[in-house]
Amino acid sequence: MKQTPLALSGAFLLASLPGSLLSGEANAQEKNESKRLNIIHIMTDDHAFQAISAYGHPLSQQAPTPNMDRLAREGIRFDRAYVENSLSTPSRACLMTGLYSHQNGQRTLGRGIDTTKVFVSELLQQGGYQTAMIGKWHMQCEPKGFDYFYVFRGQGEYYNPVLKSHLSDGKYLREEGYATNLVTKHAIDFLEQRDPDKPFCLYVHHKAPHRNWMPDIKYLDLYEDVTFPLPETFHDDYSGKGEAAREQLMTIDKDMTMIYDLKVEELDEEPTRARHPKSMLESGLARMDPETRAKWEAAYGPKNRAFLESGLEGEALLEWKFQRYVKDYLRVIRSVDDSVGEILDYLDSHGLADNTIVVYTSDQGFYMGEHGWFDKRFMYEESFRTPLIIRYPGGQAGKVSNAFIQNIDFAPTYLDVAGVNAPEEMSGLSLLPVIKKGGKEPCKWRKYMYYHYYDLPSEHNVLKHDGVSDKRYKLIHFYGGAEGDYSEFYDIRKDPTEMKNLYGEKRYKRRIARLQKQLDKFRTELAVDEY
């Protein structure tokens, strides 16, 4: 068989690895590659579970996601999937290493990843898999363990972005098109070029729906006639909560920008306390070709002028901001859903669906107006929880799982799928026992979840905190603030929107003590070095 350039690249990389890294088990697997499952990991940036219609949230019922819903019908929807640190770069480091943030070094958005840690892509590559990373990488190190990659610079741009690839000699080159469509194109190009005699692991990482939510031109007017419901907690006054909730800088009211976020480019000065100047929107618009720019102006210009003439104030202005934000966010999601459909259709038409595990998730959750917020970071449910749907060949379909899942579990899961032994140091668990039971928890599965957020000082001014949760209760410890350390405790079953802090109430004394004991145990066993 004639090898493709990709196949030759993979063969060279495997041949160049030290022999001690290629186990006898991996060598044996190479003789029977066709029986090992392929892996596609589709991950968005800041995609709230509230915005996938398979989850049944009121918001998404008016903006359905049919292709993600198809994946849920054909696989398992996980309702208890969480992250270890609700922030983009740390989440990606957890994905690649199977380690907590303090173990892999990537605690914040900046530098930090410990590149001496082995990445799951390296282990899969050593085990005979072709590996590819497409889209948002967002770690300050080179993609390692990949035969094929096309990655954005930093966050990436929505229109005509620059990408670096395995062929570009380290240079970022401009590509014409919309970011979501380009990610899809390069993902399918990899599938076309791969060696069909070897299994593959493909990471499809979209920029969308990251701030500032710039939709594809064809969707600029989508949902324009829809009024989306305000969340129940939209007017939360944070009574009972501590300094972190009161001092954050992520409210739609005061911190979402009229120019950069809401795209009222006609304004000369920003009326909020924002850090995003007008030039940031202008730089994104400047990337457009004249035809695209004209279509953008035709869509936003009349609406912006009507808004400015209306003189909205107070509650009416706040609700206008919410509607503009949510509509743009969901328009961006629509393109991601299209992408999911393209990939699923490709698998069907090329006979790959029966031999490929497909995972859809986000790097964390996101606030869609809950507590009056956008962004993430907190251990409260909307940002702590992330969407997760897995379709497994031959597995049970249309199931809903309440098993406790965390993003450190992806790396050991993919190694398990590949038949490659996971390093003992990996903190995550393979999800295969859960998947093969149709989403049911095995007897010996985690009962508690540990979380730790470190990124302060930062743009949104969220206090550092760690915490522990079981399926009913959550204990959060905030530290490093001006008012000193403090804790919050919630009964998730009775108070799913986390409006009533129960810390200190006598009737919950034993439950608080139990979670505090478990939190202390996590800190000790994981060797957590700050809290």
N, C-alpha and C positions, 0 to 999 in steps of 0.2 A: 504493500500500500504506500502511496506517495504521501509523505508527511507535509503538513501545512507549516508555514513559518512559526505559528504558535507551538505546534507539536515539537518542532526542532528546538525552540526556545526552552520548553519544559524539559526536554531530554537533556539538554546541556546543563540546566540548573540542577537536575537530579544527579547527573554524573559528577558535578563539581562539588557535591556535598561530602563531608567527611564520612567515611564508611561506618564509623561508630554510630552515626545518627540514623542510619537505615537499618532498622531491626529486621530479624529474620521473618517476623510476622509480616512486615510491610513488603518484603521481597516476595513472600508467598502470595500476597494479595495481588501483586502485579500480574500473576499468571492467570488471574480470573477477574480482571477489572470490570467486565461487563455486568457482573452481578452486584456490584456495589452501587448504592444509590448516589445520584447526583444531588447537589444542594444548591438552592437559590435562596439567598437571604435578602429580602427587600426591606430597606429601612428608610423611613422618612425622618425629617428633622422637625421636632415640635408638633407632631400629629396627635391631637387629643383623641382619646377613645370616644369622646362625645361626638366626634365628627365622622364616625363610621356607622352607617345605618344598621349594620348587623347587630350593633350594641343596643339599638332601640332608644337612644337618647332623643328627646323632643327636637333638639337642634338638627340632628341628622335626618330626621324623618322628612324634612322639607328640602333636604339636599342629599338625596340618596347616593350611595357608592356601590353600584351594582356589581362591579368586578371584585371588590373586596368582599361583598356579600356572597358572591359565588364561591370564593375561597372558603368562607365560613361554612357554607352549606356542604362543601365537599371535604371539610376537615374539622378541626376543633377550634372553637373560640375560647380563649382564656380570659376569665373575668378577674383573676387575681394575679396578674403579671405586674411586676414592679421593677424599679431601677434601684441601684445602690447609691446613686448620687445624681440628682436630677439636673444635669448639665451636659451639654453636647460632647465636649472633648473627653471628660471623664467617662461618660457612657460608652464612647467608642473604644476607649482603652479597656474598659471592662469586657466589652464584646471580644476584643482581639486577644485578651490574656486570660480570661476566666478568673481574674483577681479583683479584689476590692481596690478602691482608689489608693489607699495608703500602701497597698502592697505593690501596685504597678507604678506608683509615683505620680500619676496624673490626677491630682486633687482638684485643680482649677482649670480655667480655660486656657491659661498660658502654657509656658514650658513646664515639663515635669515628667513626661513618659520615660520610664526606665527601659531603654532600648536593649538592655542585656536580657530582659525578660523574653521568653520565647513567645512568638505569636502563633495563634492557631493556624494561620495560613502557612507558616513554615512547616508545621507538623503534617498538615494535609499534603503539602507539596512533597515532603519527604516520603509520605505514604503512597505516592503515585497519583495524586489528584492534580489536575490542572486547576490553577487558581486565578481568579480575576477580581479586581476591585474597580468599580465604576462609580464616579460621582464625588460625593463629599467624603474626604478623608479626614481633614481637620485636626490632624495631630502634627506636632512640630518635629516630625521625623519622616524619613522616606518610607513609602509603602514597602514592606518587606515580606517576602514569602509569596510574591505574586508573579506569575508568568506574564500577566497581561494587566495593564491598568490604564485608566483615563481618569484623572482626578482634578477637581477644581482647586484653584488657588484660594486658600482660606475658606470663607463661607461660600464662595462662588457668587456669580452674578446671575440674575434671572434671564437677562437678554444678552445674547452674543458673548458668552463667558469665555474665559481662557482656561485651558486644561493642559496638564502635563501628562505624558504617557510613557509607556515602556519604549516608545520609538522616537521620542522628541529630544533625547540627549539632555534631559534635565530642564528644558525650556518650556515655559507656558505659552501656548499658541491659541490665538483667538479662533473660535468657531462660530459660525453663523447659525442662529436658531435660538429656541427657548430651552432653558436648562433641563426641564423635565423630559422634553422630547429628545434632547441630545443624550441624556443618560440612558434612555430606552434604546436609542439607536446603537450606542456603543455596547450595551448589554447584548443586544441581538447580534451585532457584529462578532462579538466573542463566541456566541453560540454557533455562528456560521463557520468560524475559523478553527474551532477547537478540533482536537484529535478525537474522532468518534469512538475510538477503541479504548479511551481512558475516561474514568469518571471525572466530574468537575465540581468545583465549588465557586459560585459566582455571587459576589456581594454587589447589590444594586442600591446605591445610597443616594437618595434624592436630596437636593437642597431644600425643596419644598417640604412643608409650608413655613419655612423660617421667615421671620420678620425681614422685609417689610411687605410681604404678601403681594407680589406683583404678578397678576394673572397673565396667562397666554392671551394673545390678542383676540382669539376666537371666543373667549369667555368673559370679555370685559363687561358685558351687560347681563350675564347670567345671574339669576336670582334678583334682578332689579325690582321685580314686582312682588317680592316675598318680604314679609315682616317676620323676623325671627324672634322667638320668645326670649325674654330676659330670664336669666337663671334665678332660681329662688333666693340665692344669697347675694344677689347683685348689689344690694344696699347694706351689706354687712358693715357695722360700725366698730367691729373688733372688740366689743365689750367682753371682758373675761379673758381675752387673749393678752399676751405680753408685748414687750417692746418690738419684737420682730415684725409682728403683723401691723403694728401702728407706724413703724418707721420705714417700712419698705418703700421703694420707688417704682412700683409697677401697676399703678392704678390706671384704668382707662380714663378716668376723670382728669387727673393731674399730670400723668406721666406719658400717656400715649400722645405722640406728636401730631399736630394738625398737618404739617408739611410732609415729613418723611414717612410716617405711618399711614396717615389718612389721605395723603396725596393731594392736598389743597395747595397746589404749587403757586396759585395766585397770591397767596400771603407772602409778605416780605419778611415778617418777623414771627418767631414762634411764641404763641401766647402761653405755653406750658413751661414747666421747669425742666424741659428736655435737654439732652446732651447731643441730639442728632440735628445738625444744622441743615439748612435748605440745600446746601451743596451736595449732601449725601443723596437726596432724591435726584437732583440734577445730574449727578454722575451716572446714576442708573438710567435715566431717560436719555442721556447723551449716547448711550451704547446702542440705541435703536437706529435703524436705517430710517430715512425720511418717510417712507410709506407706513412703517409701523408706528412711528411717532405721530403721524397724522391721524391714524386710527385711535391711538391712545387719547389724543386731544379731543377727538370727536366723541369719545365715550365719557371722559371725565370732565371736559370743559363745561358743557351745559349744566351738569349736576353740581359742579363746584360753584358756578356763578349763581345758580338758584339757591344754594346753601348760603352763600355770602349775603345775598339780598334778603334772606329770611330773617337775619338778625337773631337766630336762636340763642337762648340763654338757659342757664340752670338745668333742670331735669330734661327739658326738650333737647338741649345741646348734648347732654350726656347720652341720651338714647340715640341721637343721630350718630355719635361717635361709635357706639356699640354696633349699630347696623352697618355702618361703612366697614368697620373692622371685620365683622363676622362674614360679610358678603365677600370681601376680597380673600379672606382666609379660605372660605369654602370654594371659591373659584379656583384657587391654586390647587386645592385637594382634588377637584374634578379632573385636572390633568394627570395627577398621580393615579387616580382610579383608571383613567384611560391607559396609562402605562402598564398597570397590573393586567388589564385585559389583553394588551398586546403580547405580553410575556406568556400568559396562560394560553392564548391562541397559538403562539409559536410552539409551545410544548406539545399541544394537541396535534398540530399539523405535521410535526416532525417526529412523532412517535416517542416523545420523551416524558409525557405526563405520568406514565406508569412506572417510571424509574427515577423520578425526581421529587425530593421533598421541597416544598415551597413554604417559606416562612415570611409573614408580613408583620412588621412591628415598627415602633418609633424609638428614637434615642431617649425619649422620656415623654411624660404627659405634658399638658399645657392647659392654662386657664382660658376658658371661653366666656369671661365675664363673671365667673364664680368669685365671690368675695370682692367683686368690683375690679378684678385683676386680669392682666394678660401676663405672659411669660410663665416661669416654672419655679424651680429651686427649692421650694418648701417640701416638707414631708407630708403635707396635707394631700388628700387622695388625688385631686385632679392632676397634680404634677408628679407625685410618687408613683402613681399607677400608669401603665402604658398599654396601648393596644397590642394584642398578640393573637395571630391566627396561624395555625400550622396545618397544612395538608400533607398527609403522609401516604405514600403509595400503598394501597391495600389496607389502610387503616380505617377506623370507623368514621363515618361522615355525619355532619350536622350535630355534633356533640358540643356541649358547653362544660368547661372545666373550672372548678374552683380550687384547683391545686395551687399552692404557693409557689410562684415562679419568679426568678430574678434574672436580670440581664447578665450576670456572671455565669449563667447556665448555658449560654449558647455555645461557647467554645468546647466544653466537655461533651455537649450533645453532638456537635458535628464530628468530633473525633470518634465518638461511639458509633455514629452512622458509618464512618469510614473504616471502622475496625482498627483504629490506631489508639494505642494506649495513651491516656491523658497523664501529664506529669502529676506527681503526688502533690505538688504545691498548689495546684488549681483549687480554688475555693468553691467553684460552682459545681452543680450536679447535672448529670446527663438527664435530659427530659424523656429519653426513649421509654423508660418504664411507665411514665405517665401517658405518653402518646399511645403506647401499645395497649393500655387499659382504657382507651377511649376517653382520656382526660381524668380518670379517677386517680386519687393519690395511692401510691404503694403504701404498704404498712409502715415502713421506715422512711418517712419523708419529713422535710422541715416543718416545724410548727411555728417558728418565729422567723422574722425578717429583720435584718439590720440595715440601717440607712445612715449616711454621713455626708453632710454638705459643708464645704470648706471655703467657698469663694467669697471672701470679704477681705479688704474693700473691693467692691465691684459696682457695676453700673446700677443695679437694682437694689443695692443696699440691704440684702437679706442676711440676717445674722447667721453665723455658723451654728450648726446643730447636728446632733446625732439622735438616734432613737431606735425603738424596737416596736414591732407590731405582731400581734397574732391575728386571727381572722375576725376577732371582735373588738379588741382593745388596742390602743396605740399610746405609747409614751414617748414624748419628744423632749429633749434636753437642749435648750438654747444657751450659748455661752459667748463670752467676749463682748457683750454689749455694755452700754453706758450705765445701765441699771443693774448690772450683775447677772449671774447665771440664774436660770429658772426653768421650770418644767411645765408641760401641758399634758393632759390625759383625756382621751376621748373614748366613748363607747360607740363604735362605728355602727353597730346594729341598730341602736336606738337613735343615733344622731349621725346619719351618713354624710351630712354636709359639714360636720365638725364645727358647729356653732357654739357648743357649750363645753367649755373647759372644766373638767371634773377634778382636776388635781387639787388635793387637799380635802376633798369631801370624805367624811368618815365612812360612808357606806361603801366606798370603793377602796378603802385602805388596803385590804388584802390583795386585791387585783393590782393595784399600783405597786405594791411591794413585790409581787410575783414578776411583773414586767421589769421592775428595777433590778431585780436579781438576775434576770435574763440579759438585760443590757450590760450589767457588770461582767457577766460571763462572756458575752461577745467581745467586750473591750479587752479582757484578759486573754482569751483564747486566740483572738485575731491580732494580738499585740498592737492595738490601736494606741498611737502615741500622742494624741491630743483630743481633749473633749472637755 
